[in-house]
Amino acid sequence: MTGETKKSGGIAETLKTVFWALLIAGIIRTLLFQPFWIPSGSMKSTMLIGDFLFVNKFTYGYSWASCPTIRGVDFCGFAKDWNGRVWAGDPKRGDIIVFKHPSSETDYIKRLIGLPGDQIQVLDGHLNINGIEVPRVANGEFVETFEQQGPMRNTPKCGNGAGTNTVIGFGAECTKEVYTETLQSGKSYETLNIRVEQGDNTPVYTVPEGHFFFMGDNRDNSIDSRYRQPIGVGFVPASYLIGRADRVVFSSAGKSILAFWTWRSDRFLKSLN
Protein backbone atom coordinates (compact mmCIF):
# COMPACT_ATOMS: atom_id res chain seq x y z
CA MET A 1 0.00 0.00 0.00
CA THR A 2 2.79 2.40 0.85
CA GLY A 3 4.51 1.72 -2.47
CA GLU A 4 1.29 2.41 -4.39
CA THR A 5 0.79 5.68 -2.56
CA LYS A 6 4.30 6.84 -3.37
CA LYS A 7 3.84 5.84 -7.00
CA SER A 8 0.54 7.72 -7.27
CA GLY A 9 2.10 10.73 -5.60
CA GLY A 10 5.05 10.62 -8.02
CA ILE A 11 2.74 10.63 -11.05
CA ALA A 12 0.74 13.53 -9.61
CA GLU A 13 3.91 15.55 -8.99
CA THR A 14 5.11 14.85 -12.54
CA LEU A 15 1.81 15.97 -14.04
CA LYS A 16 1.85 19.08 -11.86
CA THR A 17 5.39 19.91 -13.00
CA VAL A 18 4.47 19.46 -16.66
CA PHE A 19 1.36 21.62 -16.20
CA TRP A 20 3.28 24.51 -14.63
CA ALA A 21 6.08 24.23 -17.18
CA LEU A 22 3.59 24.46 -20.06
CA LEU A 23 1.75 27.33 -18.37
CA ILE A 24 4.95 29.32 -17.84
CA ALA A 25 6.10 28.62 -21.40
CA GLY A 26 2.70 29.75 -22.70
CA ILE A 27 2.83 32.97 -20.70
CA ILE A 28 6.36 33.75 -21.91
CA ARG A 29 5.41 33.07 -25.53
CA THR A 30 2.19 35.07 -25.30
CA LEU A 31 3.39 38.08 -23.32
CA LEU A 32 7.16 38.35 -23.68
CA PHE A 33 8.99 36.57 -26.49
CA GLN A 34 7.88 34.49 -29.46
CA PRO A 35 10.27 32.33 -31.51
CA PHE A 36 10.43 33.05 -35.23
CA TRP A 37 12.26 31.21 -38.01
CA ILE A 38 13.23 33.10 -41.18
CA PRO A 39 11.88 31.05 -44.13
CA SER A 40 12.57 33.41 -47.06
CA GLY A 41 15.20 35.82 -48.41
CA SER A 42 13.12 39.00 -48.38
CA MET A 43 15.22 40.58 -45.60
CA LYS A 44 18.70 39.74 -46.89
CA SER A 45 21.37 40.75 -46.04
CA THR A 46 20.05 41.86 -42.63
CA MET A 47 18.55 38.42 -42.04
CA LEU A 48 19.31 35.17 -43.81
CA ILE A 49 17.19 32.12 -44.49
CA GLY A 50 17.57 29.89 -41.44
CA ASP A 51 18.02 32.66 -38.89
CA PHE A 52 16.22 31.92 -35.62
CA LEU A 53 15.18 34.75 -33.33
CA PHE A 54 12.89 35.71 -30.49
CA VAL A 55 10.45 38.55 -31.14
CA ASN A 56 10.09 41.12 -28.36
CA LYS A 57 6.31 41.28 -27.89
CA PHE A 58 5.98 43.83 -25.09
CA THR A 59 7.65 46.66 -27.08
CA TYR A 60 4.42 47.64 -28.84
CA GLY A 61 1.91 46.32 -26.33
CA TYR A 62 -0.63 43.58 -26.98
CA SER A 63 -3.49 42.92 -29.39
CA TRP A 64 -5.31 39.84 -30.64
CA ALA A 65 -2.27 39.13 -32.86
CA SER A 66 -0.09 38.71 -29.76
CA CYS A 67 -1.61 35.30 -29.06
CA PRO A 68 0.33 32.51 -30.78
CA THR A 69 -1.36 30.15 -33.22
CA ILE A 70 -0.45 26.61 -32.25
CA ARG A 71 -1.22 23.70 -34.57
CA GLY A 72 -3.75 25.80 -36.44
CA VAL A 73 -5.57 26.94 -33.30
CA ASP A 74 -5.90 30.74 -33.10
CA PHE A 75 -6.47 31.32 -29.40
CA CYS A 76 -7.41 35.01 -29.76
CA GLY A 77 -9.24 34.84 -33.07
CA PHE A 78 -12.47 35.88 -31.36
CA ALA A 79 -10.98 39.37 -30.78
CA LYS A 80 -10.06 40.16 -34.40
CA ASP A 81 -12.72 42.84 -34.67
CA TRP A 82 -11.02 44.77 -31.87
CA ASN A 83 -8.49 47.18 -33.40
CA GLY A 84 -6.86 48.39 -30.19
CA ARG A 85 -3.72 47.50 -28.25
CA VAL A 86 -3.13 47.20 -24.51
CA TRP A 87 -0.08 49.09 -23.16
CA ALA A 88 0.57 50.22 -26.72
CA GLY A 89 4.05 51.45 -27.66
CA ASP A 90 4.85 53.50 -30.76
CA PRO A 91 6.82 51.67 -33.46
CA LYS A 92 9.74 53.64 -34.87
CA ARG A 93 10.55 53.99 -38.54
CA GLY A 94 13.28 51.50 -39.37
CA ASP A 95 12.22 48.89 -36.78
CA ILE A 96 12.22 45.27 -37.95
CA ILE A 97 8.78 43.98 -37.07
CA VAL A 98 6.91 40.68 -37.19
CA PHE A 99 3.24 41.13 -38.07
CA LYS A 100 0.32 39.17 -39.44
CA HIS A 101 -0.53 39.55 -43.11
CA PRO A 102 -3.84 41.46 -43.24
CA SER A 103 -5.41 38.91 -45.60
CA SER A 104 -3.83 35.51 -44.94
CA GLU A 105 -2.83 36.19 -41.29
CA THR A 106 0.50 34.50 -42.01
CA ASP A 107 3.41 35.82 -39.94
CA TYR A 108 5.62 38.20 -41.95
CA ILE A 109 8.81 40.05 -41.02
CA LYS A 110 9.74 43.35 -42.71
CA ARG A 111 11.19 46.77 -41.97
CA LEU A 112 8.83 49.58 -40.97
CA ILE A 113 9.08 52.37 -43.55
CA GLY A 114 5.86 54.37 -43.36
CA LEU A 115 4.06 55.71 -40.27
CA PRO A 116 0.43 56.89 -40.21
CA GLY A 117 0.03 59.97 -42.43
CA ASP A 118 3.31 59.42 -44.32
CA GLN A 119 3.49 59.55 -48.10
CA ILE A 120 5.68 56.74 -49.47
CA GLN A 121 6.90 56.33 -53.04
CA VAL A 122 9.67 54.42 -54.80
CA LEU A 123 11.14 56.01 -57.95
CA ASP A 124 13.79 54.18 -59.99
CA GLY A 125 14.55 52.09 -56.92
CA HIS A 126 15.01 55.10 -54.63
CA LEU A 127 12.81 55.35 -51.53
CA ASN A 128 11.03 58.66 -51.00
CA ILE A 129 9.31 59.57 -47.71
CA ASN A 130 7.04 62.63 -47.66
CA GLY A 131 8.54 63.87 -50.92
CA ILE A 132 12.16 63.61 -49.72
CA GLU A 133 14.49 61.00 -51.19
CA VAL A 134 16.12 58.80 -48.54
CA PRO A 135 19.90 58.98 -49.06
CA ARG A 136 21.65 55.78 -50.04
CA VAL A 137 25.24 54.99 -50.99
CA ALA A 138 26.70 52.00 -52.82
CA ASN A 139 28.39 49.57 -50.45
CA GLY A 140 29.82 46.72 -52.53
CA GLU A 141 28.17 43.40 -53.37
CA PHE A 142 26.32 40.70 -51.49
CA VAL A 143 27.64 37.33 -52.70
CA GLU A 144 26.05 33.95 -52.05
CA THR A 145 26.07 30.56 -53.73
CA PHE A 146 23.28 29.82 -56.18
CA GLU A 147 21.76 26.76 -54.54
CA GLN A 148 18.62 25.58 -52.80
CA GLN A 149 18.32 27.27 -49.42
CA GLY A 150 16.53 26.36 -46.20
CA PRO A 151 13.68 23.89 -45.65
CA MET A 152 11.68 25.42 -48.53
CA ARG A 153 14.62 24.77 -50.91
CA ASN A 154 14.17 28.06 -52.76
CA THR A 155 16.93 29.45 -54.98
CA PRO A 156 18.00 33.11 -54.69
CA LYS A 157 17.48 35.85 -57.27
CA CYS A 158 20.74 37.11 -58.74
CA GLY A 159 21.83 40.35 -60.35
CA ASN A 160 24.47 38.67 -62.52
CA GLY A 161 23.94 36.08 -65.23
CA ALA A 162 22.04 38.29 -67.69
CA GLY A 163 19.17 38.61 -65.23
CA THR A 164 18.17 34.95 -65.27
CA ASN A 165 19.02 32.37 -62.63
CA THR A 166 19.34 29.57 -65.21
CA VAL A 167 22.36 31.27 -66.81
CA ILE A 168 24.30 31.17 -63.54
CA GLY A 169 24.00 27.48 -62.73
CA PHE A 170 24.09 25.67 -59.39
CA GLY A 171 27.21 26.27 -57.33
CA ALA A 172 28.08 29.57 -59.03
CA GLU A 173 28.33 32.95 -57.31
CA CYS A 174 25.05 34.88 -57.11
CA THR A 175 25.58 38.61 -56.61
CA LYS A 176 23.45 41.62 -55.70
CA GLU A 177 24.29 45.30 -55.29
CA VAL A 178 24.43 46.51 -51.69
CA TYR A 179 23.31 50.00 -50.67
CA THR A 180 23.38 51.63 -47.26
CA GLU A 181 20.16 53.56 -46.75
CA THR A 182 19.98 56.23 -44.02
CA LEU A 183 16.71 57.52 -42.61
CA GLN A 184 16.22 61.10 -41.41
CA SER A 185 16.51 59.83 -37.82
CA GLY A 186 20.07 58.72 -38.59
CA LYS A 187 19.27 54.99 -38.57
CA SER A 188 21.18 53.14 -41.32
CA TYR A 189 20.74 49.65 -42.74
CA GLU A 190 21.67 47.69 -45.86
CA THR A 191 19.35 47.07 -48.78
CA LEU A 192 19.94 44.88 -51.83
CA ASN A 193 19.29 45.67 -55.49
CA ILE A 194 19.02 42.85 -58.03
CA ARG A 195 17.65 44.41 -61.21
CA VAL A 196 14.75 46.54 -62.45
CA GLU A 197 11.53 45.15 -61.01
CA GLN A 198 7.90 46.26 -60.74
CA GLY A 199 8.41 47.53 -57.20
CA ASP A 200 11.14 49.98 -58.31
CA ASN A 201 8.48 52.48 -59.38
CA THR A 202 5.28 52.96 -57.43
CA PRO A 203 2.50 55.51 -57.04
CA VAL A 204 2.42 57.69 -53.93
CA TYR A 205 1.00 55.71 -51.01
CA THR A 206 -0.56 57.72 -48.17
CA VAL A 207 -0.50 55.60 -45.02
CA PRO A 208 -3.94 55.68 -43.31
CA GLU A 209 -4.34 56.46 -39.62
CA GLY A 210 -3.77 53.38 -37.48
CA HIS A 211 -1.80 51.59 -40.22
CA PHE A 212 1.83 51.05 -41.25
CA PHE A 213 3.83 50.56 -44.46
CA PHE A 214 6.50 47.83 -44.63
CA MET A 215 9.28 46.91 -47.07
CA GLY A 216 11.83 44.11 -47.21
CA ASP A 217 15.54 44.97 -47.29
CA ASN A 218 15.98 42.65 -50.30
CA ARG A 219 13.91 45.10 -52.31
CA ASP A 220 13.58 43.12 -55.55
CA ASN A 221 12.67 39.89 -53.78
CA SER A 222 10.06 41.05 -51.27
CA ILE A 223 6.28 40.99 -51.39
CA ASP A 224 5.47 43.91 -49.11
CA SER A 225 3.36 47.07 -48.79
CA ARG A 226 4.24 48.17 -52.33
CA TYR A 227 1.86 45.49 -53.57
CA ARG A 228 -1.87 45.32 -52.95
CA GLN A 229 -3.63 42.59 -51.02
CA PRO A 230 -4.47 39.76 -51.09
CA ILE A 231 -1.08 38.75 -52.59
CA GLY A 232 0.77 41.84 -51.39
CA VAL A 233 0.86 43.20 -47.87
CA GLY A 234 -0.68 46.62 -48.45
CA PHE A 235 -1.24 48.75 -45.36
CA VAL A 236 -0.95 46.84 -42.08
CA PRO A 237 -3.33 47.72 -39.19
CA ALA A 238 -1.65 48.45 -35.84
CA SER A 239 -3.55 45.57 -34.24
CA TYR A 240 -1.76 43.12 -36.57
CA LEU A 241 1.70 43.86 -35.14
CA ILE A 242 3.26 41.04 -33.12
CA GLY A 243 6.60 42.43 -31.98
CA ARG A 244 10.07 43.76 -32.75
CA ALA A 245 13.03 41.66 -33.87
CA ASP A 246 16.25 42.77 -32.15
CA ARG A 247 18.72 39.90 -32.34
CA VAL A 248 19.42 36.63 -34.15
CA VAL A 249 19.83 33.87 -31.57
CA PHE A 250 20.91 31.04 -33.84
CA SER A 251 21.33 30.41 -37.57
CA SER A 252 21.46 27.34 -39.77
CA ALA A 253 22.15 27.40 -43.51
CA GLY A 254 20.96 23.84 -44.10
CA LYS A 255 17.69 22.07 -44.73
CA SER A 256 17.43 21.00 -41.08
CA ILE A 257 18.49 22.55 -37.79
CA LEU A 258 20.05 19.18 -36.93
CA ALA A 259 22.61 19.56 -39.73
CA PHE A 260 25.23 21.02 -37.39
CA TRP A 261 27.81 21.39 -40.18
CA THR A 262 25.59 24.10 -41.70
CA TRP A 263 25.40 26.24 -38.54
CA ARG A 264 26.57 29.84 -39.00
CA SER A 265 28.72 30.53 -35.95
CA ASP A 266 29.20 34.19 -36.94
CA ARG A 267 25.46 34.84 -36.50
CA PHE A 268 25.01 33.53 -32.96
CA LEU A 269 23.47 36.36 -30.86
CA LYS A 270 23.94 38.77 -33.76
CA SER A 271 22.31 42.17 -33.18
CA LEU A 272 19.88 43.38 -35.88
CA ASN A 273 20.01 46.95 -37.13
Residue, then its C-alpha position, 0 to 999 in steps of 0.5 A: m500500500t505504501g509503495e502504491t501511494k508513493k507511486s501515485g504521488g510521483i505521477a501527480e507531482t510529474l503531471k503538476t510539474v508538466f502543467w506549470a512548465l507548459l503554463i509558464a512557457g505559454i505565458i512567456r510566448t504570449l506576453l514576452f517573447q515568441p520564436f520566429w524562423i526566417p523562411s525566405g530571403s526578403m530581408k537579406s542581407t540583414m537576415l538570412i534564411g535559417d536565422f532563428l530569433f525571439v520577437n520582443k512582444f511587449t515593445y508595442g503592447y498587446s493585441w489579438a495578434s499577440c496570441p500565438t497560433i499553435r497547430g492551427v488553433d488561433f487562441c485570440g481569433f475571437a478578438k479580431d474585430w477589436n483594433g486596439r492594443v493594450w499598453a501600446g508602444d509607438p513603433k519607430r521607422g526603421d524597426i524590424i517587425v513581425f506582423k500578421h498579413p492582413s489577408s492571410e494572417t500568415d506571420y511576416i517580417k519586414r522593416l517599418i518604412g511608413l508611419p500613419g500619415d506618411q506619403i511613401q513612393v519608390l522612384d527608380g529604386h530610390l525610396n522617397i518619404n514625404g517627398i524627400e528621397v532617402p539617401r543611399v550609398a553604394n556599399g559593394e556586393f552581397v555574394e552567395t552561392f546559387e543553390q537551394q536554401g533552407p527547408m523550402r529549398n528556394t533558390p536566390k534571385c541574382g543580379n548577374g547572369a544576364g538577369t536569369n538564374t538559369v544562366i548562372g548554374f548551381g554552385a556559381e556565385c550569385t551577386k546583388e548590389v548593396y546600398t546603405e540607406t539612411l533615414q532622417s533619424g540617422k538609422s542606417y541599414e543595408t538594402l539589396n538591389i538585383r535588377v529593375e523590377q515592378g516595385d522599383n516604381t510605385p504611385v504615392y501611397t498615403v498611409p492611413e491612420g492606425h496603419f503602417f507601411f512595410m518593405g523588405d531589405n531585399r527590395d527586388n525579392s520582397i512581397d510587401s506594402r508596395y503590392r496590394q492585397p491579397i497577394g501583397v501586404g498593403f497597409v498593415p493595421a496596428s492591431y496586426l503587429i506582433g513584436r520587434a526583432d532585435r537579435v538573431v539567436f541562432s542560424s542554420a544554412g541547411k535544410s534541417i536545424l540538426a545539420f550542425w555542419t551548416w550552422r553559422s557561428d558568426r550569426f550567434l546572438k547577432s544584433l539586428n540593425 
